[in-house]
Amino acid sequence: MTRKTVTMSDIAKELGLSTVSVSKALSGKDGVGDAVREMIIKKAAEMGYTYTKGTKETVEKRHNIGIIVSEHFITKDAYYSRLYEKTMMKLTDAGQMGMLEIIMRKSEKILEPPALISSGRIEGIIILGQMSKKYLNMLRSYNLPILYMDFYDEDVTEDAVISDSVFGSSILTNYLIHKGHKKIGFVGSIGSTSSIMDRYVGYYRAMLSAGLPVKDEWRIEDRDEEGDFIEFELPKEMPTAFVCNSDAVAFNFVQKLQNMGYNVPDDVSVVAFDNFIYAEMSSPKITTYGVDTDALVRNVIKIMLEKLENAEYTAGRVLVMGSLIERSSVKAI
């Protein structure tokens, strides 16, 4: 019987490591510690692996990358579906393999690891959208390269690529102020995600800088603790304008205002964030701060590939700029 040739993937599976780490250890490259390198070399010898310097296994260039997203983001917000699709296309263009896994709420609560990790099929993880701290900590325990996309966590620190939500929301709020608005509210549950919190901070900072009041009753909740959208409760004293945390929320909020007898923008002006399809679908079309999703995805893939090649590489929190897109949902007063 012909003996099966031992590959780097076989060694990696035996040790519970990535194939990239095994390759670096056996080829003398940086990116793995001395103890891990010694362990890999020993295991390779035990298994009868022969490394030829002039030969490279194709897996060194092609990586299997998992994209993990919480159920409520992928089913409730088409913006995240667009980010996922763009990420998959860019990964394919870069000659990489991307695999999606949707984490159900029950799995997240009981800290059930993604099947992509349990099966050892991926070398790195892109986490798309906010997840619980407990779940993020559980994912870290697998010692795979991790990158957060469109969120960050102050307590569970990892590299992250995010839109500049604070600056963008400040731009939107100042736009309303320059249009003569002094009573401006905010629509969004600030404890739900880091991006909504940052967008509230940007709004708050712009209001304070202009010497304008910020009232608690002018902040309208848009989702519950599970992340599901809830009915808007309008304040008794209505502002003349609102900053919404996303286009999807703004679309629903404009409909709520219209159903309550308000005209947008004659009675109430509305601005939003993302520049997604909902801003164009709305009547009137919504002025928004457009997120450069192409740049967001490019940065995510570039950083993840760097992390896969160098275990010591870190990018920190990378901010992606956007731009104000004026439409017809704001009236000067």
N, C-alpha and C positions, 0 to 999 in steps of 0.2 A: 504493500500500500504506500502510495506517495504521501510524504508528510506535508501537511498544510504549511505554507509560508506564513510566518508570524509577521504581522504588520504593527505599525505604531498604534493603530486603532485598537488592536487586541491588547496591547500593553496598557493603553489608557483605560480600557474597560476593566482590566484586572485591578488597577490602582484607584479607580474612581476619579481620574483626572481627565482633562481635555487632551485631545490629540495634539493640539498646538503646543501644550506644555511638554509633552513627551518628545515632540520633534525638536524643540529648543534644547532640551536637556541632552539629547543624543547627538545633536549637531554642534554643541558647545556654544550656543547662542545665549545672550542675556535674556532675562525675563522669568527665570525660575531660581529659587533659593538653592544653596549648596546641599542642604539636607534632602530636598525634594529631588534634585538632580542625581544625588547618590542613590536614592531609593529607586529611581527610574532606571538608571544604568544597571543596578543589581537585578531588578525584575526582568529587564531585557535579556540579560545574560542567562538567567534561569529559564526563560522561555525559548532561548535559542534564536533570538533576533540578530540579524546581521545588518549593520548600517553601512551603506556605501556612500562615501562623501559626495560623489558626483551625481547621485540620484536623489530626487526629492519626490515625496509622495504628493499627489495632487491636492490632498486635503490641506497642505500648508497655505494654499492660495484660496481655496474655497472653504468657507465656514458655514456651519449650520447655526443660524441665529433665531432664537425664539422671540416672538412678539406676544406679550401677555397683556390682556385688557380685561377689566372687570365687566361683567355682564351688563350692568345698567348703563355703562357708557356706550357700548356697541349697539345696544338695542334702543336706547332713548335719545341718542345724540348722533345725527348723521355726520357731524363734523369729525368725530373720531373714526368713522368708517372711511372718510376721505383721507385722513392722516395715515391710516393703516394701508389703504390702497396705494398711496404715494410711496410709502416706505417699502412696500413689497416690490413696486416697480423699480425703484432706485436700487434696491438690493439685487434684483435680477440684472439690471444694467451693469452693476459692479461685479457681476459674476459670483454672487453669494446666494445662499439658500435661506429664505425666510420662512418661518412656520408660525402660524397664528394659533393661540389657544385662548379661548374665552373662559374666564374664571367665574363660575356661578357663585351667587351670593352665599349659598350654604357652604360651598367649598372654602370660600374666603373666611367665613366665620369660624369654621372648625379647623382652619389652618391646614387644609389638605393641599399638598404640593402639586404644582402643575404636572400633568402626565409627561410633558416634554422634558421636564427635569428628571422625574422618576425613571423614565426610560433611558436616560443618558443620551438623548438624541441631539442636544444642543450644546454649544460651547459658550454662548453668551445670551443675556436676556435684555430685551428692550421692554420696559414696562410703560404702557401707554395709558395715561390717566391715573388719577389718585387712587390709592388703595390703602387699607388700614395699616397702622403702624405695626401691629402684630404680624400681619401677613408679610409686610416688607422685611421685617426682621427674620421671619422664617426663610424667605428667599435668600437673604444674605448668608444664612448658615450653610448654603451649598457651595460657597466660595467660587462662584462663577462671575465673570465680568458682568456688571449690571449698569444700565443706563436708564434714567427716568426721562420720559418724553412728555412734555406739556404739563409737568408739575414738579414740585420738589417737596422735601420733608425736612424740617429743621432738626428733628430728632433722629431720624434714620438717614444719615447723610450718605449720599451717593452722587456721582456725576449726573447732571441734569441739563437738558436743553429745553428752554422755555421761551415763550414770547415775552416781550418787555411789557408786562401787564400794568405795572405802576406808571410808567411813562405814558403808555397808550391811553390809560384812563384819565390821566392828567390832561392830555391833549384834548380828549373828548369834553371834559368838564370845562376847560378853559375856552373851548370853542363855543359852548353854550353861554358862558359868562360874557364873552366878546359879542355875542348876539343879544346881550341885554338881560339875560336871565339871572335872577338873584335867588330865587327859591328853586333849588334843584334837588331832586331825590335820587335814590339809588335802588336798583332792583337786583337782588341777589342774596342768597344765604351765605354769609361770609365764612361760616365755619365748615362749609361743605368741601371746598377744595382750596389749594394754595393760590390758584389763579384768580378765583373770585375774591379771596381776601386781598390779594395784591391790587386788584382793580378797585376795590373799595378804598384801599390806602391811597391810590392815585387820585381818586375822586375827593377823598377827605382832605388830602394835602392841598389840592387846587382850591377847594372851598376856603380853607383856613388862610391860604396865601392871599386870597381876594377879600378876606375879612367878612365872609358870608356865613350865615348860620347853618349848622348841620344838626338836624333834628332826628331823634330816634324814630319818630313816627313816619318820617320820610324814607326810611329804609324798608323796602318791601321784601318779605321772604318769598322765594320762588321754588323751594324744594324741601322735602322732609329729610330726616336723618338717614334714610335709605337711599337718598339721591333722586327720588321720584318727584316730578313736578307737582306742585299743589296750586290751589286756587289763589289768585292774587287778592289781597285785602287792601283796598285803596284807603288812604288816610282821609280824615274828615276835612282837614285843610290841605287842599291839593297844591303841590308845587306847579310851576309853569313848565318844568322840564324834568326828564329822568335820564340817568345813565344806566343802561342795562348791561349785565355782565356778558351777554352773548347775543348773537343775532337771533338764535332760536327762541330765546326768552323774550327778546324785543318783539318778535313776530306775534307771539301769543299775547304779550302785554298790549300791543297796539289794538288787537282785536278786543281785548277786555275793555280798554278805554272806549272804543267805538260802541261796544254793546251797552256801556253805561251812559252813552249820550255825549261823550267828548269827541271833539274833532281834532285829529292829528294832521297838521301841526298848529292849527289856529288856536285851539284851547291848551293843548299840551304838546310840547316837543319831545322827541325821543331820539337818543343815540345809542349805539351798541358796539359790540366788539366781535371780530373774526373776519368780516367780509365773506360770509358764507351765503349759500343760496337763499336763505330766509330773508336776507336784507333786500334782495331783488324781488322776491315773491310778494313782499308786503305791499300794501297800498295804504299810505304812500310808501315809496321805497325808502329804506332807512340809511341815514348817515352813520357810518361805522368806521372803526379803526381796523384796517385790514392786516391780518397776520400773514407774514411771508412764509407760507407752509412749505414751499420748495426749499427755502433756506433752512427751515427747521429740520426737514428730513435730511438734507445734505449734511448738516452738522451732526445729526444723530448717527448716520452711517459712518462718517469719517471718524468720529470719536470711538464708536464701537469697534471698528477695525483696528484702530490704534491700541485699544485696550486688549484685543485678542492677540496682538503681536507683542505687546509689552505689558507684563503683569503689573509693572510699577507705574504705568502711565495714568495720569489723572487730568481731567479737564476742568473740574469744578462746576460752577453753575454758568452756563453759556446763555446769554440773552440774545434773542433775535428781534431785530427792529421791524416795525411795520409802518403804515402810513394812513393818514386820514383820507377817507373817501366821502365826499359830500354828495348827498342825494336830496330828497325833498321832505324829510321828516322833522325839520327844524324851521321855526319862524323867528325872525328878529323882532324884539319888542322894545 
